[in-house]
Amino acid sequence: MAVDQEVARRRTFAIISHPDAGKTTLTEKLLLFAGAIHIAGSVKARKASRHATSDWMEIEKQRGISVASSVMQMEYRGCVINLLDTPGHQDFSEDTYRVLTAVDAALMVIDAANGVEAQTLRLLEVCRARNTPILTFVNKMDREVREPLDLIDEIERTLNMTAVPFTWPLGMGRSFHGVFDLRRDRMRVFRPGADRLDEQDEIIEGLDNPEIALRFTENVAQARQEIELIRGASPEFSHVAFLAGEQTPVFFGSAINNFGVREVLDALVDLAPSPGSRQALQRQVQPAESMFSGVVFKIQANMNPAHRDRIAFVRICSGRFERGMNLRVVRSDKDIRTNGVVSFLSQRRELLDIAYSGDIIGIPNHGTLQLGDTLTQGERLQFTGLPFFAPEIFQTVEIADPMRSKQLKLGLTQLGEEGAIQVFRPHAGGALLLGAVGTLQFEVVAHRLKHEYGVDARLASAKYQMARWVTSDDPRELKRFIDTNAHRVAYDAVDAPTFLASFGAELSVAQESWRLIQFHRLREHAGLVFQTHLDG
């Protein structure tokens, strides 16, 4: 099949939500309905331990949260679906942001009891900035939740986009009877049944079918009144507006009961876009071009702890990948071997022979690849848009056993490379500094150092509260700044100089005193290209 035909079959999307909205459960059920797994919660049926397919890290299994993004590929209705599950917790928003640069659409999961929550809004702002198309799944309708009209109104007000319901619930909680399919004019009847696929869902044709009123008397009148109101007030669904991020189709259901999942999966195939063009510094890259190009948006260490491996997650931006082909790392101008490239179903990996634009491939490496690296068949391209945020919390790290210092350095280097934490080396020497956006990142790093690298690390609060990367058009001025402020300068994983401040006034004084130095909240790994706008 030609490259353009294969590209047209691809759907690459991320699932985003506030913690506990049911995102990971929905991920499992999408895999279940697509036939990628047979029992929700496990790639293979294991009677002794069943965890979410997308939660493979030990700390995730212990705490029941997602702290690392995972990738799952499946086929459904002739389409190849690349599904990226992301951390819901705000402390891991940086990892989620980078994942959102690698997808063509997003599926937003909303807890029907809580509505649009803070982390959902933060992630949606990222999607809106990139005009990423968004589908919405309102989850947990089998519980006592908020009125659906209120939820629709809140989605529109807080997200500043038009919500167009594709399905509408009949009741909630114990009185939840199913959903009306507003486009097909029929009702799908709800029957609880977690972890059980029922191919013979009961369908009642026609919203005015007397059987609906006869069987579900107490909720029918209200639901029909709401549907009439929705149809009168909502605009017609526009695929153009959806692709522009101006409309979001809305579905109601209960992921844990498999209800409403198939409609979402069908909508992803029918509505979500196939891979589009990607902006590089040099030019716009089209997905159906004959030559391969891709960008590293994530690195994960120790997916297989027995082998201490590091996998670079690469979004293919153009062309076709074939196992064994030579790929050039544009940053280092070195070639890498691709005999061991894999595809993903979370932690389960399989050797990959062929992949196309839109697919996510995994390249095992030993530090050769970094976040933001561009891979090509020789052309000097650099894709843009992969950000690193200035840390807001700092801690020092020490170890009880000095004999484990080599393991500590290895662990921090690898965890820093994958973006789990930012590691800073003080210019004046001394203990390494760890920087993070949220405190939970430190807990995860300490846990992983102990269980993956055998290092008991002591973390303690540092005196710094903010950081800014520094650049200058005058190299001599930058060197003079670093020498003068040696006690406040550190270098990150790619040796970018960073100014550390204990309070806001300290930063303001430095900015005022050094007019030829630029201070940046954001670093982009495109050859250390920084945002052009500066802020304190």
N, C-alpha and C positions, 0 to 999 in steps of 0.2 A: 504494500500500500504506500502511496506517495506521502511525502512529508506533510503536505497541506491537508491531506485527508486524515492522517493520524492526529495532527494538531486539532482539527475540528472535533475529534472524539474526546479531547481532554477537558476535564473540569477540575480545577485546582482551587480549593477553598479552605478557610480556617473557621473553626468554631470558637466563638468568643462569648463570655458571659461574666457576671459577678460570681464569686465563689458560692457554691451550694445551689446554683440555679438548675443543676441537672445536666450540665454540659457533657461531662464524661459519660453519664448514663446514655445520653442521646447518641454520643459517638459510638458506644457499644451497639446500640440498636440499629444504627445505620449500617454498621458492619454486618450485623445479623441479617437484616433484610436484603443486603446485597449478596449474601451467601459467603462472605469472607471468613466468618466464624460460625460455629454451630451452637455455642452456649455463651450468652452474654456474660462478660467478666473474665473470659479466658480465651486465648488463641486455641488452646487444646483443652478438652475437658479434663480437669484434674480434680478429683473428689476432695483431696486434702486442702488445697488452697486455690481459691478463685479470686483473682483481683481484676481490676479493669485492664483491658488490653492495652490501653494507652498509658496506664500508670505502671511503669516497669521498674522504677528506682525504688530501693528498699525503703527509704524514708516516706515515699508516696504511699506504699502499702501499709506502713505503720500508722500514718496520720490520716489517710483517706483523702489526700489532696493532690492536685497535679502541680509539680514544681518545675517540670521540664516539658518543653514542647515535644510532641511525638508525631510521626508521619505514618499514615496508613494508606495503601493503595488497594483499590478493588475495581471490579468491572460490574457494570449494571446497565442493562438495556443498551448494550453496544457501546457504552461510553467507559473510558478509563477515568476513574475518580481518584484524585489525590486529596486526601483529607488530612488536615493538620490540626491536631488538638493542642490547645494552648493553656498555659497556667491561668487560672482565674484570679489568683491572689494578686493584689496590687503590688506586692514586693517584687513580683517577677514581670512587671509590665514591660521592662526593657527587652526581655526575651520575646514576649508576645509582639512587641512593636516590630522587631526584626522579622518575625515570622510573617507578619502582615505585609511586609514588602515582597514576599515570595508568592502571594496568592492573587487570584483574579476575582474572588468574591468572598463574602463572609456570611456565616450563619449565626445570627444572634439569638441566644437562648435567654428567655426572661422567665423568672419565677412569677407565676400568676398571683401569688400572695403578696409579693414585694414590689412588683413593677420594675421600672428602670432604676437600677441602683448605681452607686458612684463609679465602680470599676467598669461597668457596662458603658456608662457615658464616656469615660476616659478613653476606652478602646474605640468607641464609635467615632470620637473626634479624630482619631488616627485614620479610620476608614474614610471619613468625610474629607479629610485633607487630601487623600489620594483618589477620591471619587470612586471608592470601591463599592460595587453593588452589594446590597445587604438583604438577606432573607431573614424573617423573624419567626421564631417558634415560641409560643407562649405555653410554658410547661406547667405540670402539676395541677391540671384541671380536675383531677380526681380528689382534690382536697378542697377545703373551704377557702376560697380565694376572693380576690377583688372582682368587681363587676367588669365584664369584658369591655363595655363602652368606656369605662374609666381608664382602662389599660390602653385602649386605642388612642384616647385623647392625650394621655401622658406620653405615649410614644411620639405622637406628632409634636407636642409642645417641647419636650426636652431634647428630642433628636433633630427637630426642625426639618422633618421630612414627612411626606404623606404616607400614611399607613393604609394599605388596601387589603382588607380581609379576603382570603381565599376560602377559608372555612370559618364556621361560627359555632360556638358551643351551645349545647342544649343542657342547661343546668350546670351544677358544679358539686364537688364533694360527693356525698352519698347519693345525691340526685343528679349526678353527671350521667347522661344517657348516650352521649355521642356528639358528633359534629355534623353540621350541614355543609355540604360542598356547594358553595355559592355559584361556581362556574359550571358544574355538571348537574345542578338541580337534583340533588339526592342527599340522603342521610346515611352516614356510616354509624352503626350502633356500637356503643361501647360495651366491651366485656373484659373485666379484669383478667390478667393472665401474664404475670411477669415471667420472663424467660421462656415464653411459649409462643411460637409463631403459628398463627391461625390463618391459613390461606383462604379460608371460607368466611371472611368477615361478612357480617349481615349488612346488606344494603337495601334501603327502602327508597325506591324511585319516586321523585316528585316531592317538593317541600309541602305541597298542599294535599298530599296523600292522607286520606282519613285515618289510615292505620297509625300514623304518627300521633295524631291527637288522641286516638283511642288508647294507645299504650303509654304515652308519656304526658298525661293530662296536665299535671301541675306546672310544667315548664314550657309547654309549647307556645302558649299565647305570648309570654314575655319574649321568647326567642324570636318569634315571627315579627313582633313589633320592633325589636332591635334590628333585625335584618332589613326590614322596610326602611328604618331610619338610616342605616348604613348605606343602603343602595341609593337613597335619595341624596345623602350628604357627601359620599365618597366619589371621587372621579373614577373614570374607567382606568383599569390598569394599562399603563403604557410601558412597553418593554424598553423604549428609548429612555424614558425617565428613570426606570429601574437601573439601567446600565450606567446612567449618569449619577447614581446615588441620590436621586430626588424622591423616589418612591420605594417602599419596602412592602412586599407581599407578606401577609401575616397568616400563620397557621396556629391552631389551638390543639392541644392534646395532652397525653400523659406518657412520657418516654418510658418510665419504669414499667408501664403496662403495654408497651409496644404500640400505643394508640396515637395515630397522627404521624407516625414516623414515615410510613410509605409515601404519604402525600408530600412530605418534605424532600424525600429522596427523589421523587419524580420531578418536583419543582427544580431541584438542583440540576437535573439533566435537561429539563425543558427551558429553563430561564437563565441559569448562570452562563456567563460567556466562556468561550474557549480562549486559550491564551492570546494575549494581545502583544503589541509592540512594546519594547523596553528601551528606555533612554540610557545611552552611554554618553560619556563626556565627548566622544568623537562624533557620534551620529545616532540616529534612531535605528534600532535593530528589530527586524521583522521576524516573527516566529517561524515562518515557513521557509526562511533562507536555507540554502543547502549546507552551509558551514555551521558547525557546532559552536555555541557559546553558552556559558552558564556562570552563575554567581554563587559563592558560598555565603549562606545566610545564617548558618548555625553550625557549631562544632560540639560534639558530645564525646566526652571521655568515658571510658569504662562501661560502655553498653554491655560488653561481655567482660566482667571483672577478671575472669580466668586468663584473658589474653591482654589485659591492659591496653585495649585498642582505643584509637581516636577516630571518629567518623566525621568527615565534613559533609554536611547536607548541602547539596547543590541544586538550585533551581535551574533547569535547562531553559534558556531564553530563546534559543534558535537552533534549528537543524535537528540532526539525528545523532544519538550516541550509539556506538558499537563497542562492545567489550574488546579491549586490546588496543584501541586507537590511542595515538599520542595526543596529549593535551598540554598546552603551554600555560603556565602560571604567569600572567602578565606582570605582576608585581616583581617577581624574582627573575623573570625571563628564563625559567627552567622548565623542562618537560617532566611530566609524571606518568607513571605506568597505570593502566586502568584495568588490569586483569582481574582485580578483586572487587570491582564496583558492585554494589548490592542495591536491591529494592527493599522496601520496608513493609512490615505489618507490625508496627511498634518495635519491640525488641527482637522480633523474629526477622531474620534477614535471609535473602536468597540471592545467589549470584545472578547478575543481570547481563543479558546479552544485547538487548536493544532498548532504547528509550527515546522519547521525542520531547519537543518543546512543551513545557507545562509540567512535565514529570519531575519528581524529586528523586535524585539518586544519591547514594552514599559512597564516598570515596575514603577507604581506610588510609591513614597517613600517620607519620610520626613527627608532626610539627611542621610539615612542608606547607600546609594550607592554613590560612588565617581567615577570620571573619571578614567578609567584604572582598575577598579575592575573586578576580575574574579569570575564567578558564576559556581558552579558545583553541582553534586549530592553527594558530599562528598570528592572527590579526591582533594588533595592539588596541584592545578595547578596555574601557574601565566603566563598569556599571555603577550608577550612583544611587544614593538614597538609603544606605544602611547606617543607622545612627548609633552613637554611643553617648549616653547622657552623663553629665557631671554628677558624681556621687553626692549624696546628701548626708551620709553617715559614715564615720570612719572608725576602724578598730585596729589595734596592733595585734600581731600574732607571735606567740612564742611557743616553744615545745619543752615539755618536762625532761625529755631524754635528748641531749645534744647529739647523740649517735644517730638520731633519726632526721638530722637536718637536711641530708640529701633527699630523703623521701618527702620532707616538707616542701623543699624547693620544687621538686618534680610535681607534687600535687598542686601547689599554687600556680605553677606555670601552666599546667594543663587546664585547671579550672578557670584561670584567667583567660586562656586562649578561647575557651568555649563560651565565655561571657557570663558564667555563673557568678562571678565576682570580678571586681576590678582590683588589680594588684599594682601597688605603687612602690617604687624603689627610691628612697630619699636620696637627694643629690649629695647631702652631707654624710651619708652612711647611717647605719642604725637598723633597727628592726623594720621589716616590711610592713607596709600599711595596706589594709584592705578597705576598699570603698564600695558602698552599695546604695541602692535607692531605698531599700526597706530592710528592717531588722531580721526578717525571716531568712534572708539570703545568708546571713552569718551563721545561723543555726544549721542550714543545709550544708554550707561549706565545712563546718566543724564535723558534722555527721559524716560527710563524704571523705574528709581527710582521715578520719578514724577507720571507717569501714572499707574504703577503697585503697588507701595508701598506708594504713597501719600507723598513723600519726595521731597521738593525743595532743591537740593544740589548745593553748590557752588564749582566748580572745579577750581583750580589754579595751575599754573606750579610749579613743584618741582625742587630742585637744582640738582637732580640726572639725569644722562644720560645713565647709563648702570648698569646692575646687573649681578652677577654670583652666582650661588648656590655653597656652600662650603661644602666639606666633608674632612675627614681625617681618616686614618687607626688607629690613636691614639686619642681616645675620649678626653683625657686630653688636648692634643694639640689643638683640636677643641674648647674646652671650654675656653682655654687661649686666643685663637684668638678672640672669640666672646666677651669676657670680655674686651680685650684690644681695640677692635674696636666697642664698644657698640653703638657709635653714627652713625656707618655706617652699622649696621646689622639689618635686619628685617626678619620676618617669614612669609612664604606664607600660602596658604589655608590648606596645610597639615603639617604645622609647620617645613618645611624645611628651615634651616638658609640660608640667602642670603646676600651677600656683595654688598653694593650700592656705586657707584663711580660717582663723578661729571664730571670727565674727564679721558681720557685714561691713562695718566701718573700716576694717583692715583692708578689705578688698577695694573699697571706694578710694582709700588713700593711695593704694598702688595704681589704680587706674588713673587717678588724677596726676600722679607723679611721673608716670611713664606713658606719655602720649603716643609714642611710636610702637607700643606693645598692644596687641589685640588680645582680649580676654574672651574665651568662648565657653558657653554652657554645653555646646554640642560638638562632638567630633565625628566626622564621617570618614570611613576607612578608604575613601577613594584617593589613595596617595596622600593621605592626611589632608584632604580638602576640608575646609571648615565652612560653616554657614557664613554667608556674607553679612547677615545682620548680627550685630553685637548687642549683648545686654548684660547687665550686672547680675 
